[in-house]
Amino acid sequence: MFDQPKDHVDTQGVIALIMFSVLMGLNQVAIKFTTSGLQPVFWASMRSLISLIFIAILFKLLHKPLSFSRKYFMSGLLIGIVFAAEFMFLFTALDLTTVVRTSIIFYSMPVWLAISAHFVIPNERLTKLKFCGLVLSVLGVTLAFLERDTGTNQASFIGDLCALAAAFLWAGIPLCTRLTKIKQEEPVMQLAWQLIISVPLLLVASFFFGAWIREFQPLHVLGIGFQSIIVVGIGFVVWLKLLSVFPISIVASFSFLSPIIGVFLGWLILGEPVSVNTLVGLMLVSIGIIFINKAPKRSLG
C-alpha cells in the first residue's frame, strides 16, 4: 500500500495515521491497567519479548528469515537502547501519574522531533508557523506540569518528568531510522532490532524497581495481548513504514489526536479528573501540533 516516498500525505496515509493515533490513545489506558498487576519496567521487558516472539512466528508463517545482519549492529543497538529507555520512562510515568497528564506530556513528541529535525534532517526545516506551533505546545506542556490539583494522589512531578523524558526518547526513534544504517532495513526488522535489544536491557533495569508481580488478575492477560500484539507487533510496524514513506514531521504531527483520545479515555474509563487548566494545556498542545502539520514552505533559516 505504501511503496514509494512521498512529499505529502495521501488519503490512505491519513487513514493509517488516524488509526495509529487512536491505537496509541488506547494504549495509555492499557498500560495503566496492566501495571496494576505487573511492575512497569518488568512488564515493558515482557511486552518486548512477547512482541518479538509474535514477529518471529509471523515471519515463519510467511517463510521469511528473521535475520539480524552484522552491518546493522551498531545502529540496531542504538535504536534498541533508545527504545528501551523510552518505555522504561513511559511505563514508570503511567505508574506514578495519570493517563490524562501523561497523554498531554508524552504526545508533545512532535515538538521535540520538529526541533531536532530542523538541525539534522534535510527538507525538515522549521517555518514561522511551525515555530508558533512549538511555542503553543510548550506552553501546553508547561500548564500540564503546573496543574497539581487533580483530586487524586496521582499527580506526581517525577511521573511527569518521566513522561517528558519518554517524549524526548520517542522523538529519537524516527531520527535513528533516518540518520543511521537501520534505515536500509525493512520496518519490521527495525522494530525487531528495537525489541531484541530492549528485552535484556529492560529486564536488568526491572531489578531496581521492586517486585515483578503485583496484584495480577486473569483480566490483565487482555492488556498484555493488546499491547504486545496489536500495539507493538502491528501498530509500530505500520508507524515505521509510514515514517519511511511520508515526511517525518507530518507523520509525527498526527499524534495530536492521541492526547485528545488519551485524556478522554482516562476520564471515561479510569475516572481521572480533567481540570480547566488540563483542557487548556491539551488544546494548546493539539493546536501547536496542527500548526506543525500545516506549516507553509518558507522556513526560518
Secondary structure, DSSP 8 states (H G I E B T S, - for coil): ---S--SS--HHHHHHHHHHHHHHHHHHHHHHHHTTTB-HHHHHHHHHHHHHHHHHHHHHHTT------GGGHHHHHHHHHHHHHHHHHHHHHHHHB-HHHHHHHHTTHHHHHHHHHHHHSTT---BHHHHHHHHHHHHHHHHHHH----SSS-B-HHHHHHHHHHHHHHHHHHHHHHHSGGGGS-HHHHHHHHHHHHHHHHHHHHTTS--SBSS--TTHHHHHHIIIIIIIIIIIHHHHHHHHHS-HHHHHHGGGHHHHHHHHHHHHTT-----HHHHHHHHHHHHHHHHHHT--S-B--
